[in-house]
Amino acid sequence: MYEILYYWTERGEQSVKEFICFLQDKTRQKIQRSILLLSSQGPFLKRPYADKVVGAIYELRIRLGTDQMRVLYTFVFKSQILLLHIFRKKTDAIPLGTLSWPKSG
């Protein structure tokens, strides 16, 4: 089992966790099930559930009817997964601004 961590911004926000909290129950539950699947499978989770984006950044792929959500994540240490960003996917391309790595202070 892999431990799920949420990225904290410099302002103390956890954007992925906060985004999920404001979703409708059915959507939130589906995302939480997908995160649980990622937690149990880790790097062995493949398409259609997960895919590599670039470098060490991966995406959790969640289909919600005709809508799609993506959770960007990376692996840290041996058994931890850091959830970096979440967004509603509206086009085929992932927005370039979501791929920038947070600057360390």
N, C-alpha and C positions, 0 to 999 in steps of 0.2 A: 504494500500500500504506500502510495506517495502522499506526502503532506502538501496540502494546497495553501499557498501564501498569497496575499493580496499586496500589490505594490502600493506604497505610501508616497504621496507627493511631498514636496518640501513644505506645503501648507497643511500637512497632516490629513489629507483626503485619501480615501481608498476608492478611486473612481469606479472600478469594476464592481465592488461590493455595493456601492451607493446606487449605481445604475440598475443593478439587479433588484434592489429593494423597492424601486419605484415602478416595476413592471406589474402587469396584471398577474393574478395567481397562476393561471395555466401556463403562461409564458415563463414565469419565474421558476416554476416547478420543472419544466422541461430543461431549462438552462442548468438548474441544480443537478438534475439527473445526468446531464452531459458532463458536468464537472466531476461528479462522483465516478462516472465511467473513466474519465481521464485519471482520476486519483487511483483507481484500481489497475489500470492498464499501463499508465505512464508512457514511456517511449514506444511501447508496442502497439499503441492505439493508432490505427491507420485510417485512410479514406474508407468510407465517406464521413467519418467522425472527426478526423484530425488530418492535418497536412503540414509539411514544412513550407514556410514562406520564404525566408532568406536567412542565411547564416544560422544563428542559434535561435531564431524566432519561429514559432509554430503557431498554427491557428486551430482552435476548436471550432468545428463547423456545426452549426445548429440550424436545422430547417424548421420553420414555423409556418406550415401551409405554404403559401407563395412567398412568404417573407423569410429572410435569412439573417442570422446573427453570427458574429465572429468574436471569439475571445482570443487575443494574442497572448502567448505565454512562452516561457523559457524554462529550462531545467537548471536548477542550482544545487550545488553540492551533490550528494548521491541520491537522495530520495525526496527532494523538494521540487515543487513546480510553482513558479511565480507567475500569477496572472497579471498581465501588464495593462491591457486595454480591452474594451468591449465596444462594439458598434454594430449598427444595423447595416447590413450589406445591401447596397442599392445598385451597384454596377459590378462588372466582372473584375475590375482592378481594385486592389486594396489601396486606400488613400496613402500617399507617400508620407504624410505627416505622422501617421500612426506607427511608422517603422523606425523613428528616431529613438535611440536609446537614451534613457534618462541620464543627465549629467550627475556625476558623483560630486559631493560637496567637499 
